[in-house]
């Protein structure tokens, strides 16, 4: 028989919250609570990776297609900075992982940037040419 967790997730969350508030720990669905809490952490990391991926694509476009620089591209870069900063403020432990995340995400950014710019993948450096501080610097505009 399916559990409430599987049939009505929202109701399950409300039930678990009420059990926690009332101190009725024995009635908690511990196995599913553990899974959901772990998933929440992974979800934050995936959102951060996605935002960084978008930012790297925009920075690659800025650098390798100077003729297509626009206010909307500039705004997109600034928006991603803001959203990443907010995510890191809310989940500060992820900041220590950013150097590795950039290395992992950069390859994906190239796979997105190449077809959207019409440039060959070989146009872009194989390793990210910028460090985390540069990527997140609101005054950094890669021109070389």
Backbone as a printed PyTorch tensor [residue, N CA C, xyz], in Angstrom:
tensor([[[  0.8430,  -1.1850,   0.0000],
         [  0.0000,   0.0000,   0.0000],
         [  0.8890,   1.2500,   0.0000]],

        [[  0.5330,   2.2000,  -0.8290],
         [  1.3170,   3.4270,  -0.9650],
         [  1.1720,   4.2970,   0.2820]],

        [[  2.2620,   4.9520,   0.6340],
         [  2.2450,   5.8300,   1.8040],
         [  1.7400,   7.2100,   1.4110]],

        [[  1.3930,   8.0030,   2.4110],
         [  0.9490,   9.3790,   2.1760],
         [  2.0460,  10.1560,   1.4510]],

        [[  3.2880,   9.8770,   1.7750],
         [  4.4230,  10.5160,   1.1030],
         [  4.3370,  10.3100,  -0.4100]],

        [[  3.9140,   9.1280,  -0.8290],
         [  3.8480,   8.7910,  -2.2520],
         [  2.5620,   9.2440,  -2.9290]],

        [[  1.4950,   9.3990,  -2.1650],
         [  0.2010,   9.7210,  -2.7790],
         [ -0.1950,  11.1820,  -2.6680]],

        [[  0.2480,  11.8680,  -1.6070],
         [ -0.1000,  13.2840,  -1.4140],
         [  1.0490,  13.9560,  -0.6690]],

        [[  2.0540,  14.3270,  -1.4330],
         [  3.2880,  14.8430,  -0.8440],
         [  3.0390,  16.0670,   0.0240]],

        [[  2.2220,  16.9980,  -0.4560],
         [  1.9520,  18.2100,   0.3210],
         [  1.3450,  17.8620,   1.6760]],

        [[  0.3480,  17.0040,   1.6660],
         [ -0.2950,  16.6040,   2.9190],
         [  0.7220,  15.9240,   3.8450]],

        [[  1.5910,  15.1070,   3.2660],
         [  2.6290,  14.4430,   4.0500],
         [  3.5380,  15.4700,   4.7130]],

        [[  3.9520,  16.5130,   3.9760],
         [  4.8300,  17.5350,   4.5620],
         [  4.1450,  18.2420,   5.7200]],

        [[  2.8660,  18.5420,   5.5630],
         [  2.1270,  19.2240,   6.6260],
         [  1.9920,  18.3240,   7.8540]],

        [[  1.7380,  17.0550,   7.6050],
         [  1.6270,  16.0920,   8.7030],
         [  2.9550,  15.9810,   9.4580]],

        [[  4.0610,  15.8750,   8.7300],
         [  5.3710,  15.7440,   9.3650],
         [  5.7140,  16.9990,  10.1580]],

        [[  5.3910,  18.1620,   9.6230],
         [  5.6400,  19.4210,  10.3390],
         [  4.8460,  19.4610,  11.6390]],

        [[  3.6080,  19.0380,  11.5920],
         [  2.7700,  19.0390,  12.7990],
         [  3.3070,  18.0490,  13.8340]],

        [[  3.7500,  16.8810,  13.3760],
         [  4.3330,  15.9010,  14.2970],
         [  5.5960,  16.4640,  14.9610]],

        [[  6.4030,  17.1780,  14.2040],
         [  7.5980,  17.8090,  14.7730],
         [  7.2220,  18.8760,  15.7880]],

        [[  6.2510,  19.7300,  15.4160],
         [  5.8150,  20.7980,  16.3300],
         [  5.2790,  20.2420,  17.6430]],

        [[  4.5480,  19.1500,  17.5490],
         [  3.9260,  18.5770,  18.7500],
         [  4.8840,  17.6730,  19.5340]],

        [[  6.0720,  17.4310,  18.9740],
         [  7.0410,  16.5870,  19.6730],
         [  6.7440,  15.1020,  19.5680]],

        [[  5.8890,  14.7210,  18.6410],
         [  5.5160,  13.3200,  18.4590],
         [  6.5120,  12.6520,  17.5000]],

        [[  7.7530,  12.5380,  17.9500],
         [  8.8310,  12.0650,  17.0900],
         [  8.6860,  10.5990,  16.6970]],

        [[  8.0640,   9.8080,  17.5270],
         [  7.9080,   8.3820,  17.2340],
         [  7.0280,   8.1560,  16.0100]],

        [[  6.1350,   9.0980,  15.7090],
         [  5.2220,   8.9390,  14.5790],
         [  5.7950,   9.4870,  13.2670]],

        [[  6.9720,  10.0900,  13.3330],
         [  7.5700,  10.6680,  12.1210],
         [  7.9320,   9.5920,  11.1060]],

        [[  7.8430,   9.9460,   9.8510],
         [  8.2640,   9.0880,   8.7460],
         [  9.7550,   9.3790,   8.5100]],

        [[ 10.5880,   8.8260,   9.3720],
         [ 12.0100,   9.1770,   9.4170],
         [ 12.7240,   8.8790,   8.1010]],

        [[ 12.4930,   7.7310,   7.5170],
         [ 13.2020,   7.3620,   6.2820],
         [ 12.9330,   8.3770,   5.1740]],

        [[ 11.6720,   8.7330,   4.9930],
         [ 11.3410,   9.7030,   3.9460],
         [ 11.7990,  11.1110,   4.3140]],

        [[ 11.7690,  11.4590,   5.5950],
         [ 12.2810,  12.7660,   6.0210],
         [ 13.7670,  12.8970,   5.7030]],

        [[ 14.5210,  11.8490,   5.9710],
         [ 15.9550,  11.8640,   5.6620],
         [ 16.1670,  12.0750,   4.1670]],

        [[ 15.4400,  11.3140,   3.3550],
         [ 15.5650,  11.4560,   1.8960],
         [ 15.2260,  12.8650,   1.4360]],

        [[ 14.1480,  13.4180,   1.9600],
         [ 13.7120,  14.7530,   1.5310],
         [ 14.6970,  15.8370,   1.9560]],

        [[ 15.2500,  15.7190,   3.1490],
         [ 16.2260,  16.7150,   3.6120],
         [ 17.4880,  16.6490,   2.7530]],

        [[ 17.9530,  15.4340,   2.4670],
         [ 19.1220,  15.3020,   1.5910],
         [ 18.8310,  15.8660,   0.2030]],

        [[ 17.6410,  15.5800,  -0.3200],
         [ 17.2580,  16.0970,  -1.6390],
         [ 17.2200,  17.6180,  -1.6580]],

        [[ 16.8030,  18.2250,  -0.5470],
         [ 16.7750,  19.6890,  -0.4760],
         [ 18.1830,  20.2530,  -0.6530]],

        [[ 19.1540,  19.6360,  -0.0200],
         [ 20.5390,  20.0860,  -0.1570],
         [ 21.0410,  19.9320,  -1.5790]],

        [[ 20.7670,  18.7800,  -2.1790],
         [ 21.1820,  18.5620,  -3.5650],
         [ 20.4760,  19.5240,  -4.5050]],

        [[ 19.2420,  19.8270,  -4.2030],
         [ 18.4770,  20.7580,  -5.0360],
         [ 19.1180,  22.1390,  -5.0360]],

        [[ 19.5380,  22.6130,  -3.8760],
         [ 20.2150,  23.9110,  -3.7880],
         [ 21.4850,  23.9040,  -4.6340]],

        [[ 22.2270,  22.8200,  -4.5610],
         [ 23.4690,  22.7160,  -5.3370],
         [ 23.1630,  22.7060,  -6.8330]],

        [[ 22.1380,  21.9770,  -7.2350],
         [ 21.7740,  21.9270,  -8.6640],
         [ 21.3220,  23.2900,  -9.1690]],

        [[ 20.5740,  24.0190,  -8.3600],
         [ 20.1400,  25.3630,  -8.7530],
         [ 21.3590,  26.2640,  -8.9210]],

        [[ 22.2820,  26.1880,  -7.9870],
         [ 23.5050,  26.9840,  -8.0690],
         [ 24.3010,  26.6220,  -9.3230]],

        [[ 24.4380,  25.3350,  -9.5990],
         [ 25.1530,  24.8970, -10.8000],
         [ 24.4860,  25.4360, -12.0590]],

        [[ 23.1730,  25.3970, -12.0980],
         [ 22.4400,  25.8980, -13.2660],
         [ 22.6690,  27.3980, -13.4550]],

        [[ 22.5940,  28.1590, -12.3850],
         [ 22.8270,  29.6110, -12.4600],
         [ 24.2490,  29.9060, -12.9360]],

        [[ 25.2090,  29.1620, -12.4150],
         [ 26.6010,  29.3500, -12.8060],
         [ 26.8050,  28.9620, -14.2730]],

        [[ 26.1390,  27.9150, -14.6900],
         [ 26.1860,  27.4860, -16.0920],
         [ 25.7120,  28.6130, -17.0100]],

        [[ 24.5810,  29.2110, -16.6750],
         [ 24.0460,  30.3250, -17.4620],
         [ 25.0340,  31.4860, -17.4740]],

        [[ 25.5790,  31.8180, -16.3060],
         [ 26.5340,  32.9200, -16.2150],
         [ 27.7610,  32.6610, -17.0880]],

        [[ 28.3000,  31.4560, -17.0410],
         [ 29.4710,  31.1420, -17.8620],
         [ 29.1520,  31.2330, -19.3500]],

        [[ 27.9780,  30.7830, -19.7480],
         [ 27.5690,  30.9060, -21.1560],
         [ 27.5240,  32.3770, -21.5480]],

        [[ 26.9270,  33.1990, -20.7150],
         [ 26.8550,  34.6380, -21.0070],
         [ 28.2460,  35.2620, -21.0910]],

        [[ 29.1400,  34.8750, -20.1780],
         [ 30.4990,  35.4180, -20.2100],
         [ 31.2500,  34.9590, -21.4640]],

        [[ 31.0250,  33.7180, -21.8780],
         [ 31.6400,  33.2390, -23.1190],
         [ 31.1020,  34.0200, -24.3170]],

        [[ 29.8040,  34.2490, -24.3370],
         [ 29.2210,  35.0490, -25.4230],
         [ 29.8160,  36.4540, -25.4230]],

        [[ 29.9360,  37.0410, -24.2420],
         [ 30.4900,  38.3940, -24.1240],
         [ 31.9160,  38.4390, -24.6740]],

        [[ 32.7030,  37.4500, -24.3000],
         [ 34.1180,  37.4190, -24.6910],
         [ 34.3100,  37.0850, -26.1700]],

        [[ 33.5830,  36.0770, -26.6690],
         [ 33.8640,  35.5590, -28.0030],
         [ 32.9320,  36.0860, -29.0950]],

        [[ 31.9590,  36.8700, -28.7190],
         [ 31.1030,  37.5240, -29.7090],
         [ 30.9350,  38.9960, -29.3590]],

        [[ 32.0120,  39.7570, -29.4050],
         [ 31.9150,  41.1730, -29.0130],
         [ 30.9240,  41.9570, -29.8670]],

        [[ 30.7210,  41.5130, -31.0930],
         [ 29.7740,  42.2140, -31.9690],
         [ 28.3240,  42.0240, -31.5300]],

        [[ 28.0830,  41.0730, -30.6400],
         [ 26.7260,  40.8190, -30.1480],
         [ 26.5200,  41.2830, -28.7040]],

        [[ 27.4600,  42.0350, -28.1790],
         [ 27.2910,  42.5570, -26.8230],
         [ 26.1060,  43.5150, -26.8140]],

        [[ 25.2930,  43.3570, -25.8080],
         [ 24.0850,  44.1840, -25.7290],
         [ 23.7620,  44.4780, -24.2760]],

        [[ 22.8500,  45.3860, -24.0980],
         [ 22.3930,  45.6890, -22.7360],
         [ 21.6780,  44.4940, -22.1270]],

        [[ 20.9670,  43.7370, -22.9520],
         [ 20.2520,  42.5820, -22.4010],
         [ 21.2370,  41.4970, -21.9630]],

        [[ 22.3300,  41.3080, -22.7070],
         [ 23.3490,  40.3430, -22.2830],
         [ 24.0200,  40.8260, -21.0000]],

        [[ 24.3110,  42.1040, -20.9410],
         [ 24.9060,  42.6920, -19.7380],
         [ 23.9620,  42.5220, -18.5420]],

        [[ 22.6810,  42.7650, -18.7670],
         [ 21.6910,  42.5930, -17.6950],
         [ 21.6080,  41.1330, -17.2730]],

        [[ 21.6670,  40.2160, -18.2350],
         [ 21.6330,  38.7890, -17.9180],
         [ 22.7900,  38.3840, -17.0230]],

        [[ 23.9690,  38.9190, -17.3040],
         [ 25.1480,  38.6330, -16.4800],
         [ 24.9350,  39.1630, -15.0670]],

        [[ 24.4480,  40.3790, -14.9630],
         [ 24.2260,  40.9760, -13.6380],
         [ 23.1510,  40.2230, -12.8520]],

        [[ 22.1120,  39.8020, -13.5330],
         [ 21.0390,  39.0440, -12.8660],
         [ 21.5880,  37.7290, -12.3200]],

        [[ 22.3910,  37.0270, -13.1160],
         [ 22.9640,  35.7640, -12.6380],
         [ 23.8970,  36.0020, -11.4520]],

        [[ 24.6890,  37.0780, -11.5050],
         [ 25.5220,  37.4260, -10.3390],
         [ 24.6470,  37.5400,  -9.0920]],

        [[ 23.5890,  38.3030,  -9.2160],
         [ 22.7030,  38.5510,  -8.0760],
         [ 22.0890,  37.2470,  -7.5600]],

        [[ 21.6010,  36.4170,  -8.4680],
         [ 20.9490,  35.1710,  -8.0450],
         [ 21.9420,  34.2020,  -7.4060]],

        [[ 23.1530,  34.1420,  -7.9480],
         [ 24.1790,  33.2730,  -7.3600],
         [ 24.5790,  33.7910,  -5.9840]],

        [[ 24.7720,  35.0940,  -5.8670],
         [ 25.1200,  35.6780,  -4.5610],
         [ 24.0450,  35.3680,  -3.5280]],

        [[ 22.7900,  35.4590,  -3.9240],
         [ 21.6900,  35.1600,  -3.0040],
         [ 21.6960,  33.6920,  -2.5870]],

        [[ 21.9150,  32.8030,  -3.5520],
         [ 21.9870,  31.3790,  -3.2320],
         [ 23.1330,  31.0880,  -2.2650]],

        [[ 24.2820,  31.7220,  -2.4970],
         [ 25.4320,  31.4970,  -1.6180],
         [ 25.2260,  32.1100,  -0.2410]],

        [[ 24.4800,  33.1810,  -0.1790],
         [ 24.1610,  33.7890,   1.1230],
         [ 23.2630,  32.8390,   1.9240]],

        [[ 22.3340,  32.1820,   1.2370],
         [ 21.4040,  31.2730,   1.9100],
         [ 22.0160,  29.9020,   2.1950]],

        [[ 23.0110,  29.5150,   1.4040],
         [ 23.6800,  28.2160,   1.5780],
         [ 25.1850,  28.4410,   1.5030]],

        [[ 25.7210,  29.1040,   2.5060],
         [ 27.1150,  29.5640,   2.4780],
         [ 28.1340,  28.4340,   2.3570]],

        [[ 27.7900,  27.2290,   2.7900],
         [ 28.7530,  26.1270,   2.6980],
         [ 29.0600,  25.7640,   1.2460]],

        [[ 28.1800,  26.1390,   0.3230],
         [ 28.4370,  25.8470,  -1.0890],
         [ 29.5600,  26.7120,  -1.6640]],

        [[ 29.8360,  27.8320,  -1.0240],
         [ 30.8790,  28.7310,  -1.5360],
         [ 32.2330,  28.0260,  -1.6040]],

        [[ 32.5070,  27.1630,  -0.6490],
         [ 33.7910,  26.4520,  -0.6410],
         [ 33.8990,  25.4380,  -1.7780]],

        [[ 32.7970,  25.1310,  -2.4150],
         [ 32.7820,  24.1630,  -3.5110],
         [ 32.8200,  24.8270,  -4.8870]],

        [[ 32.7900,  26.1580,  -4.9180],
         [ 32.6360,  26.8690,  -6.1850],
         [ 33.7700,  26.6310,  -7.1710]],

        [[ 35.0060,  26.5500,  -6.7220],
         [ 36.1240,  26.3230,  -7.6510],
         [ 35.9300,  25.0100,  -8.4030]],

        [[ 35.5290,  23.9640,  -7.6880],
         [ 35.2880,  22.6680,  -8.3330],
         [ 34.0400,  22.6960,  -9.2000]],

        [[ 33.0180,  23.3890,  -8.7480],
         [ 31.7810,  23.4680,  -9.5300],
         [ 32.0520,  24.1640, -10.8610]],

        [[ 32.8490,  25.2340, -10.8450],
         [ 33.1740,  25.9340, -12.0950],
         [ 33.8770,  24.9840, -13.0630]],

        [[ 34.8140,  24.1960, -12.5670],
         [ 35.5280,  23.2410, -13.4210],
         [ 34.5430,  22.2620, -14.0540]],

        [[ 33.6100,  21.7460, -13.2520],
         [ 32.6330,  20.7760, -13.7460],
         [ 31.6540,  21.4040, -14.7300]],

        [[ 31.1900,  22.5910, -14.4370],
         [ 30.1410,  23.2400, -15.2130],
         [ 30.6690,  23.8530, -16.5070]],

        [[ 31.9210,  24.2450, -16.5310],
         [ 32.4670,  24.9360, -17.6980],
         [ 32.3030,  24.1130, -18.9780]],

        [[ 32.5430,  22.8230, -18.8830],
         [ 32.3990,  21.9530, -20.0560],
         [ 30.9710,  22.0120, -20.6120]],

        [[ 30.0030,  22.0260, -19.7230],
         [ 28.6020,  22.1250, -20.1510],
         [ 28.3410,  23.4910, -20.7670]],

        [[ 28.9310,  24.5310, -20.1800],
         [ 28.7550,  25.8850, -20.7130],
         [ 29.2420,  25.9640, -22.1580]],

        [[ 30.3470,  25.3050, -22.4630],
         [ 30.8460,  25.2800, -23.8450],
         [ 29.8430,  24.5790, -24.7560]],

        [[ 29.2900,  23.4670, -24.2840],
         [ 28.3200,  22.7200, -25.0970],
         [ 27.0740,  23.5450, -25.3990]],

        [[ 26.7500,  24.4770, -24.5240],
         [ 25.6050,  25.3630, -24.7520],
         [ 26.0240,  26.5660, -25.5910]],

        [[ 27.1830,  27.1400, -25.2720],
         [ 27.6250,  28.3610, -25.9550],
         [ 27.9210,  28.1230, -27.4310]],

        [[ 28.5140,  26.9950, -27.7650],
         [ 28.9000,  26.7480, -29.1590],
         [ 27.7050,  26.8320, -30.1150]],

        [[ 26.6540,  26.0580, -29.9170],
         [ 25.5450,  26.1540, -30.8750],
         [ 24.7620,  27.4680, -30.7920]],

        [[ 24.6930,  28.0620, -29.6140],
         [ 23.9220,  29.3090, -29.5100],
         [ 24.6650,  30.4940, -30.1070]],

        [[ 25.9910,  30.3920, -30.1950],
         [ 26.7690,  31.4700, -30.8180],
         [ 27.0930,  31.1650, -32.2750]],

        [[ 26.9830,  29.8980, -32.6520],
         [ 27.3860,  29.4910, -33.9890],
         [ 28.8870,  29.2900, -34.1070]],

        [[ 29.5850,  29.3450, -32.9830],
         [ 31.0320,  29.1520, -32.9730],
         [ 31.3580,  27.6900, -32.6970]],

        [[ 32.4790,  27.2430, -33.1980],
         [ 32.9320,  25.8830, -32.9580],
         [ 33.3730,  25.7370, -31.5020]],

        [[ 33.1660,  24.5600, -30.9380],
         [ 33.5850,  24.3080, -29.5480],
         [ 35.0710,  24.5820, -29.3510]],

        [[ 35.8730,  24.3370, -30.3810],
         [ 37.3240,  24.5410, -30.2950],
         [ 37.6940,  26.0180, -30.1450]],

        [[ 36.7440,  26.9130, -30.3990],
         [ 36.9740,  28.3520, -30.2230],
         [ 37.2450,  28.6830, -28.7600]],

        [[ 36.6110,  27.9410, -27.8780],
         [ 36.6650,  28.2360, -26.4500],
         [ 37.8090,  27.4770, -25.7820]],

        [[ 38.4230,  28.0600, -24.7680],
         [ 39.4710,  27.3310, -24.0310],
         [ 38.9020,  26.0490, -23.4260]],

        [[ 39.7390,  25.0250, -23.3280],
         [ 39.2590,  23.7530, -22.7780],
         [ 39.0100,  23.8310, -21.2760]],

        [[ 39.7300,  24.7140, -20.5910],
         [ 39.5110,  24.9400, -19.1530],
         [ 38.9960,  26.3610, -18.9680]],

        [[ 38.2020,  26.5470, -17.9500],
         [ 37.6300,  27.8690, -17.6990],
         [ 38.7530,  28.8920, -17.5050]],

        [[ 38.7420,  29.9580, -18.2920],
         [ 39.8180,  30.9500, -18.2060],
         [ 39.6910,  31.9060, -17.0220]],

        [[ 38.5950,  31.7800, -16.2650],
         [ 38.3540,  32.7080, -15.1600],
         [ 38.1890,  31.9420, -13.8610]],

        [[ 38.6270,  32.5470, -12.7820],
         [ 38.4140,  31.9370, -11.4740],
         [ 37.0770,  32.4360, -10.9020]],

        [[ 36.7130,  31.8800,  -9.7680],
         [ 35.4200,  32.2140,  -9.1710],
         [ 35.3030,  33.6970,  -8.8610]],

        [[ 36.3700,  34.2930,  -8.3400],
         [ 36.3250,  35.7240,  -7.9970],
         [ 36.0600,  36.5680,  -9.2410]],

        [[ 36.7050,  36.2320, -10.3470],
         [ 36.4670,  36.9740, -11.5870],
         [ 35.0380,  36.7800, -12.0780]],

        [[ 34.5990,  35.5430, -12.0980],
         [ 33.2540,  35.2250, -12.5870],
         [ 32.1950,  35.9920, -11.8060]],

        [[ 32.4290,  36.1690, -10.5060],
         [ 31.4380,  36.8250,  -9.6580],
         [ 31.6580,  38.3250,  -9.4900]],

        [[ 32.7000,  38.8610, -10.1000],
         [ 32.9940,  40.2900,  -9.9960],
         [ 32.0550,  41.0770, -10.9080]],

        [[ 31.2550,  41.9530, -10.3210],
         [ 30.2960,  42.7470, -11.0970],
         [ 30.9650,  43.6990, -12.0780]],

        [[ 32.2520,  43.9380, -11.9050],
         [ 32.9830,  44.8280, -12.8060],
         [ 33.8720,  44.0720, -13.7870]],

        [[ 33.7450,  42.7520, -13.8120],
         [ 34.5590,  41.9300, -14.7150],
         [ 33.8110,  41.7110, -16.0200]],

        [[ 34.4110,  42.1910, -17.0920],
         [ 33.8570,  42.0070, -18.4350],
         [ 34.9860,  41.4560, -19.3000]],

        [[ 34.9870,  40.1540, -19.5640],
         [ 36.1200,  39.5380, -20.2690],
         [ 36.2530,  40.0700, -21.6940]],

        [[ 37.3140,  40.8350, -21.9170],
         [ 37.4980,  41.4620, -23.2230],
         [ 38.6240,  40.8550, -24.0380]],

        [[ 39.4640,  40.0740, -23.4200],
         [ 40.5820,  39.5300, -24.1880],
         [ 40.2270,  38.1900, -24.7600]]])
